[in-house]
């Protein structure tokens, strides 16, 4: 039983497959037809791989353009509440890695996070010095803080109703009822 259990965890050798990256050579085959067939398969696989690579690249560019468009909209909204947004952001010289940049770009409150980091160089430098997981965790904390501010209920002014006061119902005395 023990031997069977351990045997099931042993790695099984992978079946020998012809490498797709290498073009078949005539010397590898005994028959010209087999070589022609292998060459056709190789050519087809190369063409399909190239098509997949181009589609993935086009999708990536499209997604990036979508994120950039959304970022521009978010920045315009942030500038309405932060008129010195451009000046503060331009004054910062802290550089963050691509993962942090992408997290800020994709965040709904990304412009506020960027503004906060530009205003507070010490926090930005601290985050830039952290490893990727720790830095993303800190960005997440900032994001939660700014989202909480956005969703905090605004106290609306209290308005009195113009409706008349409620009526007082008639009350009878039990003794007077016949």
Secondary structure as the mmCIF struct_conf table of DSSP 4:
data_model
#
loop_
_struct_conf.conf_type_id
_struct_conf.id
_struct_conf.beg_label_comp_id
_struct_conf.beg_label_asym_id
_struct_conf.beg_label_seq_id
_struct_conf.end_label_comp_id
_struct_conf.end_label_asym_id
_struct_conf.end_label_seq_id
HELX_RH_AL_P HELX_RH_AL_P1 UNK A 2 UNK A 9
BEND BEND1 UNK A 10 UNK A 10
HELX_LH_PP_P HELX_LH_PP_P1 UNK A 11 UNK A 16
BEND BEND2 UNK A 20 UNK A 22
HELX_LH_PP_P HELX_LH_PP_P2 UNK A 23 UNK A 24
HELX_RH_3T_P HELX_RH_3T_P1 UNK A 26 UNK A 28
BEND BEND3 UNK A 30 UNK A 31
HELX_RH_AL_P HELX_RH_AL_P2 UNK A 32 UNK A 81
TURN_TY1_P TURN_TY1_P1 UNK A 83 UNK A 84
HELX_RH_AL_P HELX_RH_AL_P3 UNK A 85 UNK A 91
HELX_RH_AL_P HELX_RH_AL_P4 UNK A 98 UNK A 106
BEND BEND4 UNK A 107 UNK A 107
TURN_TY1_P TURN_TY1_P2 UNK A 108 UNK A 109
HELX_RH_AL_P HELX_RH_AL_P5 UNK A 110 UNK A 119
HELX_RH_AL_P HELX_RH_AL_P6 UNK A 121 UNK A 129
BEND BEND5 UNK A 130 UNK A 130
HELX_RH_AL_P HELX_RH_AL_P7 UNK A 132 UNK A 151
BEND BEND6 UNK A 152 UNK A 152
HELX_LH_PP_P HELX_LH_PP_P3 UNK A 153 UNK A 154
HELX_LH_PP_P HELX_LH_PP_P4 UNK A 156 UNK A 158
BEND BEND7 UNK A 163 UNK A 163
HELX_LH_PP_P HELX_LH_PP_P5 UNK A 164 UNK A 170
HELX_RH_3T_P HELX_RH_3T_P2 UNK A 174 UNK A 176
#
